[in-house]
Amino acid sequence: MAIVTISHEMGSGGAEFGMALASHLRYGHVDHDVILERARPYGLADDRLAHLEEDKPSLFERFDTETRRYIMVIQTVLYELAAEDGVVLMGRGGQWLLRGIPHVLRVRVIAPFELRVQRLTETLSARGSERVSPRPAAQMVRRDDAQKAGRMRYLFDVDLHDLVLYDVMINMGVLSQGAAVSLLADLVRRPEFAPSETGRQLVVDRALTSRVEVALVTYPKTRHHRIGVDAKQGVVTLELSSAVDPDVAKTLVRDIRGVREVKIQQVDVPPMPPFLV
């Protein structure tokens, strides 16, 4: 089965659309709660994980090694879920993380700003005892747009609105949810998005690379060093500077699930800034 990633604007109806599409296709629906549940075995704090799973790190957090670990765990979970096929991945940079994989359909859901504000106003009013005015709803939409764009820029140095990141753009101000679901359901069943062994291996390789990176950024003797990681069919190549003991790195990595062999390449790597602790 194919994989669908959905990036959506607040108030566009993208969240509801993602659930409807997953239900129609009988795919798994990967949202905030699923990410938190799958990340729990890594022993992370739920409140901080929830924050970094959706928001751009603060200025202080950007210089914190622990922040790197949290973000890498989130990405690892996404890769591992994608490796299961037949999933709809909501947000979290899936359109970038799964780029270049043939059986991934990358979707962007948008709607006119005024419509988004109207929908959010109605949603917030229905939840409370008083009607919410459009002004605070508009502020929330603008803030969310800026937050999501900033997160993509910080994590991947890409523009969230770059059309190259997407295969399909859905305007929910034009299409109904039912029409959009039918459109994408037809697309994912086309031969272009049929999974292949090559495509599946790409996902597995990226998942393993990410698991290794999490282990390296967790272990005290490796977490403060820049270490390049490349995994292909279970063979993991580590790019180490002279400051890292290769035996320590090998011992740490070889027991990670999916690793068949560990190779070491000695390279000149600039040290991590001293304030990364």
Beta strands, then each sheet from edge to edge (+ up, - down):
strand 1: 3-8
strand 2: 28-30
strand 3: 87-90
strand 4: 104-110
strand 5: 168-171
strand 6: 228-232
strand 7: 235-240
strand 8: 261-266
sheet 1: 2+ 3+ 1+ 4+ 5+
sheet 2: 6+ 7- 8-
end
